[in-house]
Amino acid sequence: MNVARHSYITHLEAAIDGTEFEPGSIQTTHGGRPLWVRYDLERIAREVDREVLRSRPATLWRYEELLPLETGQEIVTLGERTTPLLPCPALGRKLGVPRLQIKDESLLPTGSFKSRGQALAVTMAKHFGVRRLAIPTAGNAGGAMAAYAARAGLEAFVFMPRDTPSINRFECLLAGAKTRLVDGLIGDCGRIVRERSEEMGWFDLSTLKEPYRLEGKKTMGLELAEQLGWHLPDVIIYPTGGGTGLIGMWKAFQELKAVGWLDSKTMPRMVAAQSDGCCPIVDAFERGERFAETHVAPATIATGLRVPSAIGDFMILDALHESQGRAVKVEEKRILPYMKKAVAAEGLAICPETATCLIAAEMLATSGWIHPDEHVVIFNTGTAQKYPEVLSSDLLQLERPEKQVNGTRR
Ligand SMILES: *Cc1c(COP(=O)(O)O)cnc(C)c1O
């Protein structure tokens, strides 16, 4: 496998109180809250010109100065290509945001952006000598972890709610992960991982319980900036569950600004979209609080957003406030119709999570918070094909048998 050439990592920093930790060892959380990976951004600004990127392969590893790799470290990769940023004018006009672009993360390995996080998390875990990985998951994170663990030759244990989409269960089983269905929610899966980790020798890859997954998700923001010629859009709308995508991108933009690679003067307004079936971040935002309360009885077909309580809640809410963005909840019953609307308008098979962003875009355009001239970017975080239960409950009603008479078609 490829080998990293540079290391600019300086330390790890507790997000809740700034306590610093040495890099170079496997770290988890501080006070039950996440850690940031910090780099020597001044040195990168001095030593690295963004033009170096031109000669590098179009994968997420091209941003290696801003990744937590140590010099000479091997990486675990399934060939994570740069994902396309597609103009969607027909859909955008329907929603009142004609300058809409969708970054299609469904083309990544295992069909979702979760592979960005797991590529980094598994690379780092292997580097630190971990042999056994465990993860509680709403679906896609487990599938991605199982694939990268197989690639790395590590043992994988995946815990998911019993009603997780079948494809997510199958992809874990196919990759040889020990896959357990839990009668409960992702939080119950997380509790099992926590309670049994010591006895089982598991390393816990839960969202934000180790700092490196976030660095992988960050590459969405780095890639977006480079694709737009180092100009950022006016508004980014992101389907928010555990929040790593949104937090990671906001971190990416701060780092790009600090190393002097950005040409835009202004930062995007970050919008977190959630379904009203599970919207703890929206509720906290509306109450003006920094920490979210657990959403009771969460229910949404956007399984990636079925996260009733996120340990990075304050990091999500800080990013929304710092960027002058906001959190928006959309009606659960509109998700499936908007999936259809997107595919019919643009041929782009978006996941239910992303449909929440389209609905939010329309609401914000209608209220005037987004101006029709503004450049809006939405992420298609996963592929629609991973949700057969959701699709078949509705779409099969649209199928009509073709009538056959005497063996000839009419
Ligand atoms: C996990 C997931 C999300 C939520 O992402 P976070 O970074 O955890 O907030 C959104 N969409 C899909 C398809 C996912 O799998």
PDBQT file of the ligand as one rigid body, heavy atoms in Angstrom, charges set to zero:
ROOT
HETATM    1  C1  LIG A 501     -24.171   8.415   8.735  1.00  0.00    +0.000 C 
HETATM    2  C2  LIG A 501     -24.970   9.023   7.673  1.00  0.00    +0.000 A 
HETATM    3  C3  LIG A 501     -25.385  10.363   7.743  1.00  0.00    +0.000 A 
HETATM    4  C4  LIG A 501     -25.123  11.237   8.942  1.00  0.00    +0.000 C 
HETATM    5  O1  LIG A 501     -23.795  11.628   8.961  1.00  0.00    +0.000 OA
HETATM    6  P1  LIG A 501     -23.088  12.189  10.264  1.00  0.00    +0.000 P 
HETATM    7  O2  LIG A 501     -21.780  12.659   9.785  1.00  0.00    +0.000 OA
HETATM    8  O3  LIG A 501     -22.995  11.057  11.227  1.00  0.00    +0.000 OA
HETATM    9  O4  LIG A 501     -23.928  13.287  10.815  1.00  0.00    +0.000 OA
HETATM   10  C5  LIG A 501     -26.054  10.899   6.650  1.00  0.00    +0.000 A 
HETATM   11  N1  LIG A 501     -26.338  10.153   5.576  1.00  0.00    +0.000 NA
HETATM   12  C6  LIG A 501     -25.969   8.851   5.473  1.00  0.00    +0.000 A 
HETATM   13  C7  LIG A 501     -26.329   8.100   4.248  1.00  0.00    +0.000 C 
HETATM   14  C8  LIG A 501     -25.263   8.250   6.511  1.00  0.00    +0.000 A 
HETATM   15  O5  LIG A 501     -24.900   6.971   6.396  1.00  0.00    +0.000 OA
ENDROOT
TORSDOF 0
